[in-house]
C-alpha cells in the first residue's frame, strides 16, 4: 500500500480516495442545485471531506455547470491549457504592448471572438505560465524594455567599470545577411570591440574568410578593427576581454 492510500490518523480519507470522490461529490451538489436544495452547508461539508477550500468547490460547480465533461474529474488541468505555447503571434503582441501580458490577453480574446465560429482564448493564468516557460528572462526583459534591458541578462559588458581604454570587450559573430562575394552569396563575419568603461564601439571589421575558433581570428580580427578605430577612442587598450557572441548566449 502506498503512503497516499493509507488512512489518515485523524480519520480523513487518503489522497487517492479524495481525488476519486471529487466527481461524485460535484454531481451530487449539482443535483441539489437543480432541485433548489443546495446550501452553503452542503458545500462546506464536501470541501471538508475532500480537503479543499469552499471556494474551490464553488469553482468546480461553476465549471461543471457550463461543461458537463468537467464533472468526470473536477480540478484537473485542461489539456488545452497544458498545450498552449508562445507563438510568433504572441511574441509580436508582447513586443507591441511592451511586455504587458494583460493587454496581450485582451487582444487574444478579441481576436478569438472575431473568428467564425468563435475560438477559445487562453486564460490569463495560462498565458502567464506559457510566457514564463517558453521565454527566457532576457527575452522577457527585451520585449518589455528593449535591447538595453535584455543586455542586463547577458554577458555583454558584464565587467566592472574601470577607466577609459582599460579593457576592450570583443565579439565575433556571423551576420544574418547575404552579400555578394565573387559571385556567391555568403554571410560575412563581423568583429567589433567595445570599451567596457564608456560603452563606445572602438573598432569594427567585416570579413568573409574568418570563422569563429579559427587560428587566424585572434590575429586578424583585432588588427582589422584597430585600422577602423573611432576618433573618440583612438588608442590601444591595456588588455582585451573576450566574450561570446550574442546569438549563442544561454541566458538569452
Backbone as CSV, one residue per row, in Angstrom:
resi,resn,N_x,N_y,N_z,CA_x,CA_y,CA_z,C_x,C_y,C_z
1,UNK,0.845,-1.196,0.000,0.000,0.000,0.000,0.884,1.251,0.000
2,UNK,0.556,2.202,-0.878,1.308,3.439,-0.937,0.926,4.346,0.228
3,UNK,1.834,5.308,0.499,1.568,6.230,1.605,0.326,7.060,1.337
4,UNK,0.066,7.393,0.051,-1.102,8.209,-0.266,-2.410,7.464,-0.113
5,UNK,-2.363,6.095,-0.085,-3.572,5.309,0.054,-3.871,4.952,1.500
6,UNK,-2.972,5.281,2.429,-3.168,4.922,3.829,-4.206,5.839,4.474
7,UNK,-4.942,5.284,5.420,-5.947,6.070,6.143,-5.231,7.037,7.077
8,UNK,-5.676,8.276,7.074,-5.047,9.306,7.888,-5.331,9.071,9.360
9,UNK,-4.406,9.456,10.255,-4.625,9.268,11.692,-5.836,10.013,12.215
10,UNK,-6.186,11.143,11.573,-7.327,11.914,12.049,-8.655,11.414,11.493
11,UNK,-8.632,10.277,10.803,-9.862,9.704,10.280,-10.243,10.176,8.910
12,UNK,-9.429,11.056,8.276,-9.738,11.544,6.937,-9.429,10.505,5.880
13,UNK,-9.946,10.750,4.672,-9.723,9.831,3.567,-8.325,10.015,2.990
14,UNK,-7.739,8.955,2.426,-6.444,9.101,1.745,-6.569,9.963,0.499
15,UNK,-5.442,10.418,0.003,-5.438,11.353,-1.125,-6.075,10.744,-2.370
16,UNK,-5.764,9.474,-2.663,-6.327,8.844,-3.860,-7.848,8.750,-3.774
17,UNK,-8.365,8.462,-2.598,-9.816,8.353,-2.435,-10.478,9.722,-2.572
18,UNK,-9.847,10.760,-2.023,-10.426,12.102,-2.134,-10.496,12.546,-3.591
19,UNK,-9.456,12.224,-4.367,-9.472,12.580,-5.782,-10.571,11.833,-6.534
20,UNK,-10.746,10.546,-6.209,-11.774,9.748,-6.881,-13.178,10.209,-6.529
21,UNK,-13.372,10.787,-5.339,-14.699,11.204,-4.898,-15.076,12.610,-5.363
22,UNK,-14.174,13.304,-6.020,-14.500,14.660,-6.474,-15.668,14.646,-7.457
23,UNK,-15.618,13.736,-8.432,-16.675,13.674,-9.431,-18.040,13.377,-8.835
24,UNK,-18.185,12.290,-8.039,-19.491,12.021,-7.421,-19.987,13.151,-6.537
25,UNK,-19.072,13.807,-5.809,-19.487,14.900,-4.933,-20.035,16.070,-5.741
26,UNK,-19.345,16.408,-6.839,-19.805,17.527,-7.665,-21.141,17.196,-8.319
27,UNK,-21.311,15.970,-8.783,-22.582,15.595,-9.404,-23.722,15.630,-8.389
28,UNK,-23.457,15.230,-7.152,-24.490,15.287,-6.112,-24.858,16.727,-5.791
29,UNK,-23.856,17.597,-5.726,-24.141,19.006,-5.455,-24.914,19.642,-6.609
30,UNK,-24.607,19.243,-7.838,-25.355,19.762,-8.986,-26.812,19.301,-8.947
31,UNK,-27.028,18.062,-8.494,-28.403,17.566,-8.368,-29.164,18.353,-7.310
32,UNK,-28.487,18.686,-6.211,-29.133,19.508,-5.190,-29.440,20.901,-5.718
33,UNK,-28.530,21.444,-6.538,-28.785,22.767,-7.100,-29.967,22.725,-8.068
34,UNK,-30.055,21.647,-8.861,-31.168,21.527,-9.799,-32.506,21.453,-9.067
35,UNK,-32.511,20.827,-7.876,-33.733,20.760,-7.081,-33.915,21.939,-6.154
36,UNK,-33.054,22.958,-6.281,-33.114,24.175,-5.466,-33.011,23.848,-3.973
37,UNK,-32.146,22.860,-3.660,-31.937,22.477,-2.269,-30.491,22.684,-1.823
38,UNK,-29.645,23.188,-2.719,-28.235,23.369,-2.399,-28.054,24.551,-1.452
39,UNK,-27.291,24.322,-0.388,-26.984,25.378,0.579,-25.479,25.444,0.790
40,UNK,-25.056,26.473,1.473,-23.634,26.612,1.769,-23.143,25.514,2.691
41,UNK,-24.048,24.940,3.481,-23.650,23.857,4.373,-23.229,22.633,3.567
42,UNK,-23.950,22.310,2.503,-23.569,21.185,1.653,-22.169,21.390,1.066
43,UNK,-21.901,22.594,0.592,-20.590,22.887,0.001,-19.507,22.800,1.061
44,UNK,-19.791,23.271,2.280,-18.808,23.235,3.356,-18.469,21.798,3.745
45,UNK,-19.478,20.934,3.805,-19.243,19.532,4.153,-18.412,18.841,3.071
46,UNK,-18.738,19.107,1.796,-17.985,18.500,0.699,-16.536,18.982,0.686
47,UNK,-16.333,20.267,0.926,-14.975,20.802,0.951,-14.166,20.210,2.088
48,UNK,-14.781,20.026,3.239,-14.072,19.442,4.378,-13.699,17.987,4.107
49,UNK,-14.594,17.237,3.466,-14.312,15.829,3.174,-13.242,15.679,2.105
50,UNK,-13.226,16.577,1.130,-12.261,16.495,0.034,-10.967,17.241,0.319
51,UNK,-10.877,17.895,1.483,-9.679,18.626,1.900,-9.337,19.751,0.916
52,UNK,-10.351,20.486,0.489,-10.153,21.658,-0.353,-10.943,22.804,0.259
53,UNK,-10.751,23.989,-0.275,-11.484,25.147,0.226,-12.895,25.191,-0.351
54,UNK,-13.767,25.894,0.324,-15.131,26.055,-0.190,-15.131,26.798,-1.522
55,UNK,-14.229,27.741,-1.665,-14.139,28.478,-2.931,-13.808,27.539,-4.087
56,UNK,-12.952,26.544,-3.821,-12.603,25.579,-4.865,-13.825,24.769,-5.288
57,UNK,-14.645,24.344,-4.320,-15.847,23.579,-4.648,-16.805,24.430,-5.463
58,UNK,-16.991,25.684,-5.088,-17.865,26.559,-5.870,-17.339,26.736,-7.301
59,UNK,-16.021,26.808,-7.444,-15.456,26.940,-8.790,-15.689,25.673,-9.606
60,UNK,-15.573,24.498,-8.959,-15.879,23.252,-9.669,-17.325,23.220,-10.136
61,UNK,-18.221,23.695,-9.299,-19.633,23.709,-9.673,-19.884,24.650,-10.849
62,UNK,-19.228,25.825,-10.828,-19.418,26.765,-11.929,-18.877,26.201,-13.241
63,UNK,-17.739,25.502,-13.176,-17.172,24.901,-14.384,-18.051,23.770,-14.893
64,UNK,-18.540,22.916,-13.969,-19.385,21.793,-14.377,-20.741,22.261,-14.899
65,UNK,-21.204,23.427,-14.457,-22.478,23.951,-14.926,-22.422,24.287,-16.412
66,UNK,-21.253,24.751,-16.887,-21.110,25.120,-18.294,-20.496,24.011,-19.140
67,UNK,-19.836,23.046,-18.500,-19.195,21.949,-19.227,-19.449,20.655,-18.470
68,UNK,-20.326,19.811,-19.024,-20.692,18.580,-18.324,-19.529,17.609,-18.221
69,UNK,-18.586,17.670,-19.158,-17.441,16.755,-19.106,-16.526,17.050,-17.923
70,UNK,-16.627,18.262,-17.348,-15.770,18.611,-16.216,-16.152,17.869,-14.953
71,UNK,-17.346,17.285,-14.914,-17.754,16.539,-13.722,-17.029,15.212,-13.593
72,UNK,-16.403,14.736,-14.655,-15.687,13.454,-14.589,-14.454,13.557,-13.707
73,UNK,-13.757,14.683,-13.792,-12.535,14.851,-12.994,-12.389,16.320,-12.632
74,UNK,-13.156,16.789,-11.656,-13.064,18.203,-11.277,-11.672,18.569,-10.769
75,UNK,-11.231,19.738,-11.141,-9.925,20.217,-10.694,-8.778,19.813,-11.572
76,UNK,-9.025,18.936,-12.566,-7.946,18.522,-13.463,-7.615,19.659,-14.418
77,UNK,-6.352,19.803,-14.722,-5.924,20.872,-15.614,-6.351,20.556,-17.039
78,UNK,-6.831,21.553,-17.730,-7.282,21.368,-19.107,-6.113,21.047,-20.023
79,UNK,-6.341,20.128,-20.953,-5.292,19.765,-21.892,-4.961,20.912,-22.828
80,UNK,-5.973,21.731,-23.131,-5.722,22.885,-23.988,-4.764,23.847,-23.320
81,UNK,-4.960,24.077,-21.987,-4.066,24.967,-21.261,-2.665,24.401,-21.216
82,UNK,-2.538,23.064,-21.040,-1.216,22.456,-20.930,-0.454,22.533,-22.246
83,UNK,-1.171,22.552,-23.373,-0.519,22.564,-24.676,-0.258,23.975,-25.193
84,UNK,-0.765,24.974,-24.555,-0.612,26.334,-25.079,0.846,26.765,-24.982
85,UNK,1.379,27.267,-26.074,2.759,27.739,-26.133,2.791,29.140,-26.725
86,UNK,3.895,29.801,-26.543,4.075,31.147,-27.079,4.351,31.043,-28.579
87,UNK,3.458,31.569,-29.373,3.559,31.537,-30.827,4.173,32.840,-31.338
88,UNK,4.575,32.883,-32.607,5.049,34.171,-33.154,4.022,35.285,-33.018
89,UNK,2.735,34.953,-33.077,1.696,35.970,-32.887,1.768,36.556,-31.476
90,UNK,1.949,35.692,-30.470,2.040,36.167,-29.087,3.300,36.997,-28.904
91,UNK,4.407,36.574,-29.506,5.643,37.355,-29.414,5.451,38.751,-30.012
92,UNK,4.778,38.808,-31.155,4.534,40.106,-31.767,3.674,41.004,-30.902
93,UNK,2.653,40.422,-30.262,1.803,41.224,-29.380,2.566,41.677,-28.136
94,UNK,3.438,40.809,-27.614,4.239,41.211,-26.460,5.160,42.376,-26.807
95,UNK,5.726,42.351,-28.002,6.563,43.474,-28.424,5.728,44.729,-28.650
96,UNK,4.518,44.553,-29.210,3.651,45.710,-29.460,3.211,46.363,-28.160
97,UNK,2.869,45.544,-27.158,2.387,46.059,-25.880,3.495,46.154,-24.837
98,UNK,4.751,46.042,-25.268,5.925,46.222,-24.396,5.865,45.328,-23.165
99,UNK,5.547,44.048,-23.379,5.572,43.069,-22.306,4.359,43.076,-21.407
100,UNK,3.324,43.847,-21.716,2.112,43.902,-20.893,1.270,42.662,-21.192
101,UNK,1.326,41.663,-20.302,0.654,40.391,-20.550,-0.863,40.561,-20.525
102,UNK,-1.373,41.409,-19.654,-2.815,41.604,-19.580,-3.352,42.224,-20.869
103,UNK,-2.617,43.171,-21.451,-3.046,43.763,-22.711,-2.986,42.737,-23.841
104,UNK,-1.964,41.881,-23.826,-1.880,40.824,-24.835,-3.053,39.864,-24.698
105,UNK,-3.436,39.551,-23.458,-4.566,38.642,-23.247,-5.859,39.257,-23.780
106,UNK,-6.073,40.552,-23.556,-7.270,41.213,-24.090,-7.293,41.137,-25.608
107,UNK,-6.136,41.319,-26.233,-6.068,41.263,-27.684,-6.358,39.849,-28.189
108,UNK,-5.850,38.828,-27.494,-6.118,37.450,-27.904,-7.601,37.105,-27.767
109,UNK,-8.239,37.606,-26.703,-9.668,37.356,-26.516,-10.472,38.007,-27.635
110,UNK,-10.117,39.241,-28.016,-10.832,39.924,-29.097,-10.646,39.204,-30.424
111,UNK,-9.433,38.764,-30.697,-9.184,38.064,-31.959,-9.922,36.731,-31.999
112,UNK,-9.974,36.035,-30.864,-10.693,34.759,-30.830,-12.192,34.969,-31.025
113,UNK,-12.723,36.071,-30.484,-14.161,36.341,-30.629,-14.524,36.720,-32.049
114,UNK,-13.578,37.304,-32.822,-13.878,37.715,-34.195,-13.892,36.536,-35.161
115,UNK,-13.313,35.408,-34.747,-13.269,34.258,-35.648,-14.656,33.647,-35.813
116,UNK,-14.828,32.923,-36.905,-16.118,32.275,-37.185,-15.882,30.787,-37.444
117,UNK,-16.344,29.923,-36.531,-17.020,30.247,-35.266,-16.027,30.773,-34.235
118,UNK,-16.491,31.452,-33.199,-15.578,31.992,-32.181,-14.710,30.899,-31.560
119,UNK,-13.423,31.188,-31.428,-12.474,30.232,-30.855,-12.280,30.521,-29.375
120,UNK,-11.656,29.567,-28.696,-11.395,29.706,-27.264,-10.017,30.337,-27.063
121,UNK,-9.970,31.392,-26.298,-8.704,32.064,-25.992,-8.142,31.523,-24.690
122,UNK,-6.819,31.505,-24.528,-6.234,31.042,-23.267,-6.568,31.995,-22.131
123,UNK,-6.619,31.455,-20.941,-6.864,32.307,-19.780,-5.624,33.132,-19.472
124,UNK,-5.792,34.146,-18.645,-4.662,34.998,-18.279,-3.601,34.198,-17.527
125,UNK,-4.042,33.286,-16.641,-3.087,32.449,-15.911,-2.305,31.549,-16.851
126,UNK,-2.995,30.960,-17.840,-2.324,30.105,-18.813,-1.313,30.885,-19.630
127,UNK,-1.661,32.111,-20.012,-0.747,32.945,-20.790,0.496,33.289,-19.982
128,UNK,0.314,33.648,-18.710,1.460,33.925,-17.845,2.354,32.693,-17.734
129,UNK,1.754,31.526,-17.555,2.528,30.296,-17.398,3.329,29.982,-18.651
130,UNK,2.710,30.161,-19.818,3.409,29.872,-21.070,4.564,30.839,-21.306
131,UNK,4.375,32.106,-20.966,5.440,33.092,-21.162,6.618,32.791,-20.243
132,UNK,6.344,32.439,-18.991,7.436,32.091,-18.079,8.158,30.830,-18.535
133,UNK,7.434,29.908,-19.157,8.039,28.634,-19.560,8.802,28.754,-20.880
134,UNK,8.265,29.493,-21.838,8.812,29.489,-23.190,9.791,30.624,-23.468
135,UNK,9.778,31.670,-22.658,10.669,32.804,-22.884,11.697,32.888,-21.767
136,UNK,12.922,33.183,-22.120,13.975,33.352,-21.122,13.830,34.712,-20.441
137,UNK,14.459,34.901,-19.284,14.397,36.221,-18.632,14.904,37.346,-19.525
138,UNK,15.918,37.069,-20.334,16.418,38.098,-21.238,15.419,38.466,-22.310
139,UNK,14.708,37.469,-22.839,13.690,37.750,-23.849,12.542,38.549,-23.267
140,UNK,12.102,38.179,-22.066,11.003,38.934,-21.439,11.414,40.366,-21.155
141,UNK,12.638,40.544,-20.678,13.103,41.905,-20.398,13.250,42.704,-21.683
142,UNK,13.708,42.066,-22.757,13.859,42.765,-24.025,12.535,43.184,-24.627
143,UNK,11.521,42.333,-24.521,10.204,42.688,-25.047,9.582,43.833,-24.256
144,UNK,9.897,43.910,-22.974,9.315,44.954,-22.134,10.104,46.255,-22.177
145,UNK,11.429,46.159,-22.166,12.252,47.355,-22.056,13.240,47.592,-23.171
146,UNK,13.254,46.745,-24.181,14.166,46.952,-25.291,15.489,46.218,-25.118
147,UNK,16.406,46.508,-26.043,17.686,45.791,-26.084,18.536,46.059,-24.850
148,UNK,18.520,47.271,-24.342,19.337,47.570,-23.162,18.867,46.778,-21.945
149,UNK,17.562,46.600,-21.807,17.060,45.793,-20.697,17.444,44.329,-20.872
150,UNK,17.449,43.852,-22.112,17.851,42.465,-22.352,19.326,42.259,-22.087
151,UNK,20.143,43.283,-22.307,21.582,43.172,-22.084,21.923,42.857,-20.635
152,UNK,21.061,43.252,-19.703,21.338,43.004,-18.294,21.341,41.518,-17.967
153,UNK,20.739,40.702,-18.834,20.720,39.260,-18.628,21.757,38.561,-19.489
154,UNK,22.669,39.317,-20.070,23.670,38.772,-20.974,25.047,38.979,-20.370
155,UNK,26.047,38.356,-20.979,27.426,38.547,-20.522,28.028,39.805,-21.122
156,UNK,27.315,40.465,-22.016,27.817,41.665,-22.664,28.006,42.782,-21.647
157,UNK,29.201,43.350,-21.632,29.544,44.465,-20.725,29.264,44.116,-19.265
158,UNK,29.550,42.881,-18.890,29.329,42.464,-17.509,30.552,42.711,-16.643
159,UNK,31.604,43.284,-17.199,32.825,43.529,-16.440,32.666,44.762,-15.542
160,UNK,33.427,44.819,-14.450,33.389,46.018,-13.591,33.864,47.241,-14.380
161,UNK,33.225,48.371,-14.123,33.573,49.601,-14.840,34.931,50.114,-14.364
162,UNK,35.837,50.312,-15.295,37.155,50.858,-14.984,37.325,52.217,-15.614
163,UNK,38.531,52.506,-16.110,38.740,53.774,-16.770,38.744,53.560,-18.285
164,UNK,38.726,54.659,-18.986,38.613,54.610,-20.442,39.806,53.885,-21.057
165,UNK,39.497,52.950,-21.964,40.503,52.171,-22.686,41.304,51.245,-21.768
166,UNK,40.780,50.947,-20.601,41.449,49.946,-19.761,41.243,48.548,-20.332
167,UNK,39.981,48.235,-20.664,39.648,46.923,-21.209,38.681,47.104,-22.364
168,UNK,38.971,46.420,-23.450,38.030,46.336,-24.556,37.401,44.948,-24.549
169,UNK,36.112,44.918,-24.820,35.413,43.639,-24.937,35.094,43.411,-26.411
170,UNK,35.380,42.208,-26.886,35.198,41.922,-28.301,34.154,40.842,-28.511
171,UNK,33.514,40.911,-29.656,32.518,39.917,-30.038,32.728,39.581,-31.501
172,UNK,32.426,38.334,-31.855,32.649,37.846,-33.209,31.452,36.988,-33.586
173,UNK,30.701,37.384,-34.597,29.506,36.653,-34.957,29.272,36.749,-36.469
174,UNK,28.474,35.825,-36.969,28.141,35.809,-38.379,26.840,36.575,-38.596
175,UNK,26.868,37.543,-39.490,25.699,38.394,-39.728,24.622,37.604,-40.456
176,UNK,23.364,37.934,-40.151,22.216,37.248,-40.760,21.817,37.928,-42.054
177,UNK,22.805,38.275,-42.899,22.550,38.876,-44.207,23.437,38.173,-45.227
178,UNK,23.040,38.236,-46.470,23.808,37.652,-47.570,24.416,38.767,-48.408
179,UNK,25.701,38.646,-48.723,26.397,39.623,-49.557,27.027,38.890,-50.738
180,UNK,27.273,39.636,-51.778,27.867,39.075,-52.997,29.379,39.059,-52.846
181,UNK,29.940,37.870,-52.779,31.387,37.700,-52.666,31.843,36.852,-53.851
182,UNK,32.475,37.513,-54.841,32.964,36.814,-56.034,31.848,36.037,-56.720
183,UNK,30.668,36.630,-56.771,29.551,35.996,-57.449,28.806,34.966,-56.621
184,UNK,29.143,34.801,-55.351,28.472,33.842,-54.484,27.863,34.565,-53.283
185,UNK,26.696,34.099,-52.874,26.036,34.695,-51.709,26.637,34.100,-50.437
186,UNK,27.198,34.934,-49.606,27.833,34.485,-48.360,27.398,35.367,-47.200
187,UNK,27.464,34.791,-46.008,27.185,35.541,-44.778,28.511,35.989,-44.174
188,UNK,28.751,37.277,-44.079,30.045,37.748,-43.564,30.129,37.612,-42.046
189,UNK,31.365,37.557,-41.569,31.634,37.553,-40.132,32.023,38.967,-39.703
190,UNK,31.399,39.434,-38.627,31.636,40.793,-38.133,32.301,40.719,-36.767
191,UNK,33.339,41.486,-36.600,34.060,41.584,-35.322,34.042,43.032,-34.876
192,UNK,33.711,43.254,-33.614,33.756,44.623,-33.104,34.293,44.624,-31.677
193,UNK,34.853,45.766,-31.300,35.395,45.969,-29.961,34.626,47.089,-29.274
194,UNK,34.375,46.904,-27.994,33.645,47.885,-27.202,34.454,48.229,-25.962
195,UNK,34.573,49.501,-25.692,35.256,49.939,-24.472,34.345,49.654,-23.279
196,UNK,34.806,48.859,-22.320,33.966,48.450,-21.199,33.596,49.623,-20.290
197,UNK,34.332,50.704,-20.327,34.049,51.818,-19.443,33.035,52.786,-20.047
198,UNK,33.209,53.127,-21.316,32.360,54.149,-21.943,31.279,53.564,-22.845
199,UNK,31.328,52.256,-23.093,30.357,51.598,-23.973,30.471,52.119,-25.396
200,UNK,31.625,52.627,-25.769,31.845,53.128,-27.123,32.390,51.996,-27.992
201,UNK,31.915,51.942,-29.240,32.427,50.966,-30.197,33.762,51.491,-30.709
202,UNK,34.838,50.839,-30.324,36.179,51.325,-30.656,36.688,50.788,-31.975
203,UNK,36.088,49.740,-32.494,36.546,49.210,-33.767,35.574,48.179,-34.289
204,UNK,35.488,48.090,-35.610,34.598,47.115,-36.222,35.207,46.680,-37.550
205,UNK,35.026,45.416,-37.877,35.548,44.886,-39.132,34.629,43.787,-39.611
206,UNK,34.407,43.732,-40.933,33.598,42.681,-41.554,34.485,41.925,-42.529
207,UNK,34.562,40.612,-42.349,35.413,39.788,-43.188,34.630,38.555,-43.606
208,UNK,35.019,38.006,-44.722,34.313,36.840,-45.242,35.071,35.548,-45.022
209,UNK,36.327,35.593,-44.622,37.112,34.365,-44.556,37.501,33.931,-43.169
210,UNK,36.914,34.561,-42.125,37.304,34.232,-40.755,36.146,33.551,-40.072
211,UNK,36.377,32.404,-39.530,35.367,31.684,-38.763,35.711,31.785,-37.285
212,UNK,34.700,31.733,-36.462,34.943,31.738,-35.025,35.716,30.469,-34.653
213,UNK,36.726,30.630,-33.875,37.526,29.497,-33.448,38.705,29.222,-34.359
214,UNK,38.795,29.900,-35.517,39.922,29.674,-36.409,41.177,30.307,-35.810
215,UNK,42.334,29.795,-36.225,43.589,30.268,-35.641,43.930,31.695,-36.054
216,UNK,43.433,32.095,-37.223,43.793,33.432,-37.699,42.929,34.518,-37.082
217,UNK,41.787,34.152,-36.444,40.899,35.187,-35.926,41.539,36.042,-34.836
218,UNK,42.218,35.470,-33.808,42.800,36.335,-32.770,43.822,37.312,-33.313
219,UNK,44.438,36.999,-34.478,45.441,37.908,-35.031,44.817,38.906,-35.998
220,UNK,43.949,38.391,-36.905,43.428,39.256,-37.972,42.311,40.178,-37.495
221,UNK,41.409,39.667,-36.631,40.260,40.470,-36.228,40.671,41.725,-35.467
222,UNK,41.518,41.636,-34.417,41.930,42.875,-33.740,42.680,43.818,-34.660
223,UNK,43.511,43.269,-35.559,44.281,44.115,-36.461,43.351,44.889,-37.399
224,UNK,42.291,44.210,-37.887,41.357,44.899,-38.778,40.562,45.958,-38.038
225,UNK,40.197,45.660,-36.796,39.419,46.635,-36.024,40.240,47.853,-35.672
226,UNK,41.535,47.658,-35.355,42.377,48.786,-34.963,42.500,49.774,-36.124
227,UNK,42.451,49.266,-37.362,42.526,50.176,-38.510,41.279,51.053,-38.612
228,UNK,40.167,50.605,-37.985,38.902,51.338,-38.088,38.492,51.953,-36.746
229,UNK,39.466,52.353,-35.935,39.173,52.939,-34.634,38.397,54.238,-34.799
230,UNK,37.471,54.459,-33.886,36.742,55.720,-33.888,37.616,56.812,-33.313
231,UNK,37.333,58.045,-33.671,38.138,59.172,-33.191,37.990,59.362,-31.700
232,UNK,36.859,58.898,-31.127,36.629,59.121,-29.696,37.575,58.286,-28.843
233,UNK,37.927,57.104,-29.321,38.755,56.210,-28.515,39.933,55.716,-29.333
234,UNK,40.640,56.618,-29.968,41.755,56.238,-30.827,42.986,55.935,-29.987
235,UNK,42.969,54.792,-29.330,44.097,54.349,-28.521,43.986,52.852,-28.350
236,UNK,45.086,52.212,-28.024,45.085,50.766,-27.803,44.817,50.486,-26.320
237,UNK,44.054,49.459,-26.021,43.718,49.180,-24.617,44.869,48.523,-23.879
238,UNK,44.789,48.525,-22.543,45.783,47.830,-21.741,45.652,46.322,-21.939
239,UNK,44.404,45.821,-22.024,44.198,44.389,-22.272,42.841,44.216,-22.949
240,UNK,42.695,43.046,-23.574,41.455,42.700,-24.250,40.643,41.768,-23.365
241,UNK,39.307,41.856,-23.483,38.410,40.912,-22.816,37.583,40.205,-23.864
242,UNK,37.504,38.888,-23.731,36.801,38.095,-24.733,35.440,37.709,-24.209
243,UNK,34.472,37.691,-25.095,33.122,37.285,-24.720,32.555,36.407,-25.818
244,UNK,31.347,35.900,-25.584,30.697,35.011,-26.531,29.757,35.828,-27.394
245,UNK,29.515,35.368,-28.606,28.603,36.087,-29.491,27.208,36.128,-28.882
246,UNK,26.505,37.228,-29.132,25.186,37.398,-28.508,24.208,36.329,-28.940
247,UNK,24.338,35.833,-30.154,23.382,34.875,-30.654,23.512,33.504,-29.999
248,UNK,24.586,33.258,-29.260,24.775,31.935,-28.674,24.804,31.969,-27.156
249,UNK,24.392,33.082,-26.546,24.422,33.172,-25.094,23.279,32.347,-24.490
250,UNK,23.553,31.462,-23.519,22.476,30.652,-22.972,21.445,31.441,-22.194
251,UNK,21.826,32.604,-21.638,20.874,33.365,-20.854,19.893,34.170,-21.669
252,UNK,20.042,34.193,-23.006,19.151,34.980,-23.860,18.152,34.089,-24.535
